[in-house]
Amino acid sequence: MDDPIVDVRGVHKRFGDVHALAGVDLQFPRGRIYGLLGPNGAGKTTLINVLATLLKPDEGSATVAGYDVVEHPQAVRRKIGLAGQFAAVDAYLTGRETVEMVGRLYGLPRAEARRRANDVLERFNLIDAADRQSKGYSGGMRRRLDLAASLVGEPELLYLDEPTTGIDPASRVDIWDLIRELVAGGTTVLLTTQYLEEADALADRIGVIAEGRLVSEGTADELKDSLGSNTIRLRVSEVDAADAREVLAALGDVTESQRGTFTIPATDGNRTLLEVVRRLDDRGVEPLDLALERPSLDDVFLTVTGHAPTRSGDADTGDTAADGPGADGPDTETDTDTDDEAARAAGSQH
């Protein structure tokens, strides 16, 4: 890959006996959204902390926008922004004060910080609420404010750690649209998420990490296709179950999850589906439900990690990276031993 914005080569990171990163290789280009998936404790947070210069790798190398994260950490920090899983905003500051403060932490002169704050607040539809304390903001508004603050430094690369956790579906769609607009404007995004449909909808390329290693990578379509052919799911009444079973058995290996509910491989996709319809019609069997189903990212996740995906909001997922401008101020919250160690190590550097 020519001139990747992130280039990770054989990175290892250990915390005592825990091998949090076990030789990660990862590259992705500028101006795209890269989705990073994995079960809790897989190493996602540790990798982001390395890329944000909060942790030093024990082995291997990593560059961001051409700068080595160990040799040139300040240069890296000038190139990045980071929005963590939980909106890192002070409830008693106004939206404008929050963004201006972050701009000042980036080293911007006061007038420039004020100008950029106004620009990003307007971009995120927060200008009307800019002079209200953020404690009165809705969850979606706080998330947009956090994103606005992460962009005041005009980063080339934005790390988004579970950006839509804990917000309502309508606000989630708004955030998706904003992320697409950022990328259309030239920003590169590294996205971690537990919502696999979010990665499917947004990411140009997806990497799946498990036990500290990148175990699968590709576009969403490539990952789905790697599991093989589509399947046909058929549900009929119990009266028609025997006839349906006989029809499907002539076309492939039949799985019957319960009486009257079947699946078979759709080796020829729509052609197989049409043949099923024709044969059922010849036997006088009327389906209650019939669908051609493609493997989903959930199927990919389960296959390559051995874990079912954890849904954000169903539990305290943790596995978050540090919040703050350019990752200068860690504010980590995790639920695994590995990531607790990462958080403590990150905090010890500041």
PyMOL commands that set and color helices and strands:
alter all, ss='L'
color gray80, all
select helices_A, chain A and resi 44-51+73-79+95-105+110-123+127-129+134-136+139-151+169-184+196-202+220-225+238-249+270-282+297-305+325-327+337-347
alter helices_A, ss='H'
color red, helices_A
select strands_A, chain A and resi 6-15+18-28+33-37+59-64+67-68+80-83+157-161+188-192+205-210+213-218+230-235+255-258+261-266+289-293
alter strands_A, ss='S'
color yellow, strands_A
deselect
rebuild
show_as cartoon
